[in-house]
Amino acid sequence: MMNTCIDLSIARCLLLCAILFAGGSLQAQPKSLPCFNLKTGVLPPGPANAITDVNGVLVGQVTLIEGEEVRTGVTAILPHGGNLFREKVPAAIHAGNGFGKLAGYTQVRELGNIETPIILTNTLAVPAACQGLIEYTLALPGNESVRSLNPVVGETNDGWLNNIRKFSVTPGHIIAAIEAASGARPAEGSVGAGTGTICFGFKGGIGTASRVIPEKLGGYTVGVLVQTNYSGVLQIAGVPVGAELGTYYLKKEIDNGSADGSCMMVVATDAPIDARNLERLAARAMLGLARTGGIAANGSGDYVVAFSTHPDLRIRERGLEAAFYPLLANEAMSPLFLAVIEATEEAIYHSLFCATPISGWQGHTVPVLPLDRVREIFARFGRRP
């Protein structure tokens, strides 16, 4: 098994390191990964065009590749680097389509906060991920008396490329991903929880992007990280790429008419908004997914987890003391809605553009999006990537 760390810039993807885990073999990786330099929308991205542009957010990933069977992994998103159980953050979860196994949903909906890191992994690894989150949180100094905990774990099913019944993800991998988390730009493509995922019939994976709203409207940042494993009819910045490539939902020879799968979206912002407006923000991420041609199919678990990192909104133990927070008015939300739509759309594209070929379980293979042909399609439609 190995944990592969890849640092991506907008213009290029460069392999930085591969850390060998015991029990596996290090596989050769390409020195340069394909990227497609595309900026969507009208708002500017943050400095790294990533969820980590939001102050305090950390991301860690573990990629598991073992033999011919294991193609899976873990992606951990931390709203801040402290003890999240003692300093919770306001949060909301929006179910765009509820065919999924997202753990922790009801308590977040009830109380409006998150008290653990957010873990993304494969469908059958949700119990192991919960166990890892619990072990990690209980071991933190100050949590010695904790007896109740709400781990938040999202998933997509990577069972085509990964022998998902092997239960390769362990609680230790969850803890390793959390402990590896940093504020650097996260790896994208076939890494972490995106190692074995498929999107629009092509190799999907992890993608991230951010947007900054104008200073006169607050200058707040919205960052998004996605785990793409869904289908539909791919369009990129309005260009009908899937139709032109002949790879799309209901084209029988491609996928036998199935568009099932899932997309996990994690939204972070430094704007001072509570759970109610975070849920409204999360709902708009689905519009970003729709822009890419996703249809939230019957068997697609499409969830959005949103949280605010604004320091004044940290939720600490107060007993019966009343809490007063400075919050944005409803009228201030529209720029943030636009930001999350644009960032979600672009993050999904990044997951496709930066994916690398993966062959796996039972000899299954999934092609990567042919970027040269995409450029030709853009040219035919009078567009520049």
Backbone torsions as a table, in degrees:
resi	resn	phi	psi	omega
1	MET	NA	154.3	177.9
2	MET	-146.4	153.8	174.1
3	ASN	-110.4	114.7	-175.1
4	THR	-103.4	124.9	179.6
5	CYS	-110.1	121.0	-177.6
6	ILE	-125.9	125.3	179.2
7	ASP	-98.5	123.0	-176.3
8	LEU	-110.1	132.5	166.6
9	SER	-105.6	171.1	-178.8
10	ILE	-60.5	-39.6	-173.5
11	ALA	-86.6	-19.4	-175.3
12	ARG	-157.9	160.4	171.5
13	CYS	-119.1	122.8	-179.5
14	LEU	-117.9	132.9	175.5
15	LEU	-74.0	123.8	-179.8
16	LEU	-100.5	-47.3	-174.1
17	CYS	-157.5	157.8	171.0
18	ALA	-136.4	122.3	-176.3
19	ILE	-104.4	120.2	-175.6
20	LEU	-80.2	127.6	173.6
21	PHE	-95.7	152.0	-180.0
22	ALA	-60.2	142.7	173.9
23	GLY	94.8	2.7	-178.6
24	GLY	-138.4	-172.6	179.7
25	SER	-127.5	144.6	179.7
26	LEU	-78.0	124.5	-179.2
27	GLN	-98.6	144.5	-179.9
28	ALA	-63.0	140.9	178.5
29	GLN	-122.3	147.7	178.9
30	PRO	-66.4	145.5	179.4
31	LYS	-72.2	-29.4	-179.2
32	SER	-131.6	129.4	-178.2
33	LEU	-104.8	148.5	-176.7
34	PRO	-71.1	133.2	173.0
35	CYS	-133.6	154.2	-175.7
36	PHE	-123.8	110.5	-172.4
37	ASN	-78.1	96.5	-176.0
38	LEU	-133.8	124.5	174.8
39	LYS	-108.9	124.5	-179.9
40	THR	-108.7	154.0	175.1
41	GLY	81.1	-167.6	-174.5
42	VAL	-116.9	-17.5	-178.8
43	LEU	-84.6	147.5	179.1
44	PRO	-76.5	148.3	173.7
45	PRO	-77.7	165.6	171.3
46	GLY	-72.6	179.4	-175.1
47	PRO	-55.1	-38.8	-179.3
48	ALA	-104.9	-3.3	-175.2
49	ASN	51.7	53.2	-175.1
50	ALA	-150.3	163.4	177.7
51	ILE	-60.2	-27.2	179.5
52	THR	-73.6	-2.6	170.3
53	ASP	-68.6	-21.6	177.0
54	VAL	-76.8	123.7	-171.9
55	ASN	-54.0	125.9	176.1
56	GLY	96.6	-18.9	-174.9
57	VAL	-74.0	134.8	178.9
58	LEU	-124.4	147.9	178.2
59	VAL	-133.9	134.9	174.9
60	GLY	-132.8	147.6	-177.1
61	GLN	-139.5	147.4	171.8
62	VAL	-126.8	125.2	179.6
63	THR	-106.6	125.7	-177.3
64	LEU	-112.2	112.8	176.1
65	ILE	-130.5	115.3	-175.3
66	GLU	-140.6	121.6	178.1
67	GLY	57.4	-140.3	179.2
68	GLU	-102.8	0.2	-171.4
69	GLU	-107.9	-37.7	-168.4
70	VAL	-96.8	117.0	177.1
71	ARG	-141.3	79.1	-174.7
72	THR	-153.2	-170.9	179.9
73	GLY	171.7	-167.1	-174.1
74	VAL	-138.8	137.3	170.3
75	THR	-125.7	125.4	-178.7
76	ALA	-113.0	132.3	178.0
77	ILE	-118.9	123.3	-179.1
78	LEU	-111.6	121.7	176.2
79	PRO	-62.8	-29.0	171.2
80	HIS	-158.4	168.2	-173.0
81	GLY	-89.5	4.6	-179.7
82	GLY	-90.4	-160.5	178.8
83	ASN	-84.0	100.3	-175.3
84	LEU	-65.2	-27.2	178.4
85	PHE	-68.5	-35.5	179.7
86	ARG	-86.2	-23.2	177.8
87	GLU	-130.9	77.1	-178.9
88	LYS	-68.9	161.6	177.1
89	VAL	-122.0	147.2	176.3
90	PRO	-62.0	141.6	-173.9
91	ALA	-156.4	164.1	176.1
92	ALA	-151.7	155.6	175.6
93	ILE	-128.0	127.6	177.7
94	HIS	-110.4	127.1	177.0
95	ALA	-95.9	100.7	176.4
96	GLY	-69.8	-37.4	170.8
97	ASN	-152.0	125.0	-166.2
98	GLY	-88.9	20.0	178.8
99	PHE	-81.6	76.3	-177.0
100	GLY	-161.3	178.7	-175.4
101	LYS	-122.5	41.0	-176.9
102	LEU	-69.3	120.7	-179.8
103	ALA	-88.6	143.6	175.2
104	GLY	93.1	1.0	-171.6
105	TYR	-61.6	-47.3	-170.7
106	THR	-67.9	-36.3	-179.5
107	GLN	-72.1	-36.3	175.7
108	VAL	-62.5	-41.6	178.8
109	ARG	-64.9	-37.8	-177.0
110	GLU	-73.6	-45.6	-172.6
111	LEU	-101.8	-19.7	177.1
112	GLY	75.1	30.2	176.4
113	ASN	-150.2	165.0	176.6
114	ILE	-118.8	137.5	-176.3
115	GLU	-123.2	7.6	174.1
116	THR	-138.0	164.6	166.4
117	PRO	-57.0	160.4	177.1
118	ILE	-98.6	127.7	-179.0
119	ILE	-112.1	134.4	169.6
120	LEU	-113.6	137.7	-180.0
121	THR	-161.1	-158.7	178.9
122	ASN	-92.8	166.4	-170.5
123	THR	-56.2	-49.7	-175.5
124	LEU	-81.3	-1.9	177.8
125	ALA	-94.5	1.5	-178.5
126	VAL	-57.9	-45.8	178.0
127	PRO	-60.2	-42.5	178.5
128	ALA	-63.8	-37.4	179.2
129	ALA	-66.0	-41.9	176.4
130	CYS	-60.6	-44.5	179.4
131	GLN	-60.7	-44.2	179.0
132	GLY	-62.6	-43.4	177.8
133	LEU	-61.9	-41.6	179.7
134	ILE	-64.5	-46.8	179.8
135	GLU	-61.1	-44.8	-179.5
136	TYR	-60.8	-47.6	-175.1
137	THR	-69.8	-42.3	-179.9
138	LEU	-63.8	-26.8	-178.1
139	ALA	-81.3	-9.9	-178.6
140	LEU	-71.2	139.7	176.2
141	PRO	-56.3	133.8	-178.4
142	GLY	99.3	-11.7	-177.9
143	ASN	-105.6	19.5	-174.7
144	GLU	-61.6	-26.8	-177.1
145	SER	-101.5	6.7	-177.3
146	VAL	-70.6	129.5	179.5
147	ARG	-128.1	3.3	176.6
148	SER	-144.7	136.8	-172.6
149	LEU	-152.2	143.4	-178.8
150	ASN	-116.3	86.0	178.0
151	PRO	-70.0	139.7	179.4
152	VAL	-110.8	115.8	-176.1
153	VAL	-134.3	125.6	174.1
154	GLY	-109.9	161.0	-174.9
155	GLU	-150.6	158.0	161.7
156	THR	-135.8	159.9	-173.6
157	ASN	-94.2	113.8	-179.4
158	ASP	-103.1	27.5	-171.7
159	GLY	-70.5	-5.1	175.8
160	TRP	-79.7	-42.1	-179.1
161	LEU	-97.2	-18.9	-175.1
162	ASN	-119.3	136.9	173.1
163	ASN	-73.7	84.1	-170.8
164	ILE	-66.0	-23.1	179.4
165	ARG	-78.0	-2.7	178.3
166	LYS	-80.9	-14.5	179.0
167	PHE	54.7	54.2	-175.3
168	SER	-74.0	-28.6	-179.1
169	VAL	-78.9	127.5	-179.0
170	THR	-115.9	164.2	174.2
171	PRO	-54.6	-32.5	178.3
172	GLY	-63.1	-35.7	177.7
173	HIS	-67.1	-34.7	177.8
174	ILE	-63.7	-47.5	179.8
175	ILE	-63.2	-39.0	179.4
176	ALA	-62.9	-41.1	179.3
177	ALA	-64.7	-41.5	178.9
178	ILE	-64.0	-45.6	-177.6
179	GLU	-69.5	-20.9	177.4
180	ALA	-86.3	-3.9	-173.2
181	ALA	-64.5	139.9	178.8
182	SER	-146.7	172.4	177.9
183	GLY	-88.7	7.5	177.5
184	ALA	-71.1	164.0	178.2
185	ARG	-64.4	124.8	-177.6
186	PRO	-65.7	151.5	170.8
187	ALA	-63.7	151.3	179.9
188	GLU	-128.0	164.7	178.4
189	GLY	88.6	-136.9	-172.2
190	SER	-82.9	63.5	-177.8
191	VAL	-138.2	163.3	175.1
192	GLY	51.5	-135.5	-179.6
193	ALA	-67.2	-10.2	179.3
194	GLY	-97.3	7.2	-174.9
195	THR	-58.2	-40.7	-175.3
196	GLY	-113.2	19.3	-174.3
197	THR	-91.8	162.1	-176.1
198	ILE	-132.2	137.9	-176.7
199	CYS	-136.6	120.6	-179.1
200	PHE	56.4	30.4	-179.9
201	GLY	84.4	-0.6	178.2
202	PHE	-116.1	169.8	178.3
203	LYS	-65.3	122.0	175.5
204	GLY	-99.2	-154.1	178.9
205	GLY	153.4	-146.1	179.9
206	ILE	-94.2	136.2	174.4
207	GLY	-141.4	155.0	-179.8
208	THR	-149.7	153.2	178.1
209	ALA	-163.5	167.0	178.5
210	SER	-146.0	163.8	175.2
211	ARG	-141.1	148.4	178.6
212	VAL	-120.5	127.3	179.9
213	ILE	-84.2	159.3	-176.1
214	PRO	-56.8	147.4	-178.0
215	GLU	-58.1	-37.3	-178.7
216	LYS	-67.5	-14.9	177.3
217	LEU	-105.5	12.0	177.0
218	GLY	119.6	-22.9	179.6
219	GLY	66.3	21.6	-176.0
220	TYR	-75.0	156.1	179.1
221	THR	-109.5	140.3	171.6
222	VAL	-121.7	125.1	177.7
223	GLY	-119.3	147.0	-177.7
224	VAL	-133.4	139.6	170.0
225	LEU	-127.4	134.3	-177.9
226	VAL	-123.8	152.2	169.7
227	GLN	-120.3	105.4	-169.8
228	THR	-98.4	127.8	-178.4
229	ASN	-156.1	50.6	-172.9
230	TYR	-138.0	-179.4	-177.3
231	SER	-141.9	-174.8	-175.1
232	GLY	151.4	-139.8	178.0
233	VAL	-124.4	101.4	-172.0
234	LEU	-61.1	128.4	166.5
235	GLN	-131.0	141.6	-177.2
236	ILE	-119.9	114.1	-177.6
237	ALA	51.5	38.8	177.6
238	GLY	87.1	-7.0	179.6
239	VAL	-87.2	128.9	-174.4
240	PRO	-77.4	68.8	-173.5
241	VAL	-64.1	-45.5	-178.3
242	GLY	-60.1	-44.6	179.4
243	ALA	-64.2	-41.4	-179.3
244	GLU	-67.7	-34.1	178.6
245	LEU	-80.3	-15.1	-177.3
246	GLY	75.7	23.0	-180.0
247	THR	-123.5	101.6	-176.1
248	TYR	-163.7	164.0	177.9
249	TYR	-58.3	137.2	-179.4
250	LEU	79.9	0.4	170.1
251	LYS	-86.2	97.9	-163.5
252	LYS	-53.0	-41.3	-174.9
253	GLU	-70.7	-10.6	179.1
254	ILE	-89.9	-51.7	-171.9
255	ASP	-141.7	19.7	178.0
256	ASN	54.4	28.6	173.9
257	GLY	82.4	7.7	-178.7
258	SER	-96.7	133.2	173.5
259	ALA	-119.4	15.7	-177.6
260	ASP	-67.8	159.0	-177.4
261	GLY	152.0	-157.5	179.9
262	SER	-156.7	159.8	172.5
263	CYS	-138.4	121.0	173.7
264	MET	-98.0	131.0	179.2
265	MET	-125.8	127.6	177.8
266	VAL	-115.3	124.6	-176.1
267	VAL	-115.8	129.4	176.4
268	ALA	-122.8	144.9	174.4
269	THR	-147.3	153.2	173.6
270	ASP	-97.2	5.9	178.3
271	ALA	-71.4	143.4	-179.6
272	PRO	-80.4	82.8	179.1
273	ILE	-128.5	146.7	-177.1
274	ASP	-92.3	-174.3	-174.4
275	ALA	-59.9	-36.4	-178.3
276	ARG	-62.4	-49.2	179.3
277	ASN	-77.1	-23.0	172.7
278	LEU	-65.8	-36.2	176.5
279	GLU	-65.8	-38.4	176.6
280	ARG	-64.5	-40.9	178.0
281	LEU	-63.6	-44.9	-179.6
282	ALA	-60.1	-39.9	-179.0
283	ALA	-60.6	-34.0	-178.8
284	ARG	-71.3	-20.7	176.3
285	ALA	-61.0	-30.6	177.6
286	MET	-62.4	-28.7	176.4
287	LEU	-68.6	-32.8	174.7
288	GLY	-65.7	-41.0	176.2
289	LEU	-62.0	-41.9	-179.7
290	ALA	-62.9	-35.7	178.3
291	ARG	-59.6	-27.6	-178.9
292	THR	-83.7	-7.8	-179.0
293	GLY	103.0	5.4	176.3
294	GLY	-70.5	148.1	-176.0
295	ILE	-121.0	6.7	-178.1
296	ALA	49.3	59.7	-174.3
297	ALA	-62.0	168.2	-176.0
298	ASN	-50.0	-46.2	-176.2
299	GLY	-98.9	27.1	-178.4
300	SER	-108.1	117.9	176.9
301	GLY	-88.5	99.9	-175.2
302	ASP	-111.4	106.2	-175.7
303	TYR	-122.6	149.4	175.4
304	VAL	-126.3	122.7	174.1
305	VAL	-105.4	122.0	-177.7
306	ALA	-123.9	142.5	178.0
307	PHE	-148.5	159.5	177.0
308	SER	-112.0	137.0	178.4
309	THR	-99.4	6.0	-176.4
310	HIS	-55.8	124.7	-172.4
311	PRO	-61.5	-29.3	-179.8
312	ASP	-72.5	-11.3	-177.5
313	LEU	-100.6	2.8	177.2
314	ARG	-55.6	135.3	-176.5
315	ILE	-102.9	104.2	-179.0
316	ARG	-108.6	164.5	178.8
317	GLU	-64.0	125.1	-178.7
318	ARG	-129.4	0.0	-176.2
319	GLY	63.3	-127.7	-178.8
320	LEU	-94.5	4.4	-179.0
321	GLU	-66.6	136.1	176.7
322	ALA	-70.7	145.4	179.4
323	ALA	-114.5	133.6	178.7
324	PHE	-124.0	128.8	-176.4
325	TYR	-123.3	143.8	171.7
326	PRO	-80.0	115.7	-174.8
327	LEU	-121.1	148.4	173.7
328	LEU	-68.6	146.1	175.0
329	ALA	-74.2	158.9	176.7
330	ASN	-54.4	-37.4	-177.5
331	GLU	-65.0	-16.9	-179.5
332	ALA	-90.1	0.9	-172.1
333	MET	-82.6	-26.4	-172.8
334	SER	-56.3	-43.0	177.0
335	PRO	-60.8	-34.8	177.9
336	LEU	-69.8	-34.6	175.8
337	PHE	-60.5	-46.1	178.8
338	LEU	-62.5	-41.2	-178.5
339	ALA	-61.4	-43.4	-177.1
340	VAL	-71.7	-33.5	177.0
341	ILE	-63.7	-48.4	-179.1
342	GLU	-64.2	-43.6	-176.9
343	ALA	-68.1	-38.0	178.5
344	THR	-65.3	-46.2	178.4
345	GLU	-56.2	-49.5	-176.5
346	GLU	-69.5	-36.0	177.8
347	ALA	-60.5	-39.0	177.9
348	ILE	-63.8	-43.3	176.7
349	TYR	-59.9	-42.4	179.6
350	HIS	-58.9	-38.1	-179.4
351	SER	-62.0	-31.1	177.6
352	LEU	-82.4	-45.6	-174.8
353	PHE	-63.5	-32.8	-173.0
354	CYS	-104.2	6.8	176.5
355	ALA	-70.1	147.7	176.4
356	THR	-116.2	154.9	-176.8
357	PRO	-59.8	137.6	177.3
358	ILE	-133.0	124.7	169.5
359	SER	-109.8	144.9	-174.5
360	GLY	-155.8	-134.4	-171.3
361	TRP	-48.1	127.3	177.2
362	GLN	58.0	28.4	177.7
363	GLY	75.8	8.9	-179.1
364	HIS	-66.3	141.6	175.4
365	THR	-133.8	153.2	177.5
366	VAL	-132.7	127.7	-179.3
367	PRO	-73.1	154.6	171.7
368	VAL	-86.0	158.1	177.3
369	LEU	-59.8	124.5	-177.2
370	PRO	-76.1	96.9	-171.8
371	LEU	-66.4	-31.2	177.1
372	ASP	-63.2	-41.8	178.7
373	ARG	-69.6	-33.6	176.7
374	VAL	-63.0	-42.0	177.8
375	ARG	-61.2	-40.8	178.0
376	GLU	-62.7	-41.1	179.0
377	ILE	-64.3	-43.0	177.7
378	PHE	-58.8	-42.5	-179.3
379	ALA	-63.8	-41.0	179.7
380	ARG	-63.4	-28.8	179.2
381	PHE	-94.5	11.3	176.9
382	GLY	68.7	30.0	-178.5
383	ARG	-118.0	150.2	174.5
384	ARG	-110.2	132.7	177.1
385	PRO	-72.2	NA	NA
